[in-house]
Amino acid sequence: MQIMQDIRCGHCSRMLARASGFVELQIKCPRCRTLNHLKAESLLRPPSSAPSHQEAPCLHNRSSPG
C-alpha cells in the first residue's frame, strides 16, 4: 500500500492534489497561477544499491589521430 502525499503549491502553499505515485507532474495553481513542476524523489537521488564510486569520464578525443 502506497502512502498518499499532499501536493502543495510552492508559492502559496495551497493544496493542489494528493498522489500516491508519479514520475513527473505539472500542475497549475488556481489561486496564484504558479506552474508547479514536481519529480518523484526516487528519481532525484541515486538508488541505494548503486556503487558508491563514480567512473571518471573518458577524456580521449576521438577526432584526434593516435
C-alpha positions in Angstrom: 0.0 0.0 0.0 1.4 3.4 -1.0 1.0 6.4 1.2 -0.8 9.4 -0.3 1.3 12.5 -0.5 -0.1 16.1 -0.4 0.9 18.1 -3.4 1.1 21.8 -2.5 1.8 25.0 -4.4 5.4 26.0 -4.0 4.4 29.7 -4.0 1.2 30.0 -1.9 1.1 26.5 -0.2 -2.5 25.8 -1.4 -3.1 22.0 -1.5 -3.4 21.1 -5.2 -3.8 17.3 -5.1 -3.0 14.1 -3.3 -1.0 11.5 -5.1 0.4 8.0 -4.3 2.7 7.6 -7.2 4.0 9.8 -10.0 7.2 10.1 -12.0 6.7 13.7 -13.1 3.8 16.1 -12.6 3.0 19.6 -13.7 0.0 21.4 -12.1 -1.0 25.0 -12.2 -2.3 26.6 -9.0 -5.8 28.1 -9.5 -5.1 30.6 -6.7 -1.8 32.2 -7.7 -1.4 30.7 -11.2 2.1 29.3 -10.5 3.1 26.3 -12.6 4.4 23.7 -10.2 6.7 21.0 -11.6 7.4 18.0 -9.4 9.5 14.9 -10.0 9.4 11.7 -7.9 12.0 11.7 -5.1 13.3 8.3 -6.2 14.5 9.9 -9.5 16.3 12.8 -7.7 18.7 10.6 -5.7 20.7 7.5 -6.9 19.4 4.1 -5.8 20.9 2.8 -2.6 22.2 -0.3 -4.4 24.4 1.9 -6.7 28.1 1.7 -6.2 29.5 4.5 -4.0 32.2 5.4 -6.5 31.7 7.2 -9.8 33.5 6.4 -13.0 35.6 9.2 -14.5 34.5 10.3 -17.9 36.6 9.2 -20.9 38.8 12.2 -21.9 40.2 10.7 -25.1 39.4 12.9 -28.1 38.3 10.6 -30.8 38.7 13.2 -33.5 42.5 13.5 -33.0 44.8 10.9 -34.5 46.5 8.4 -32.4 
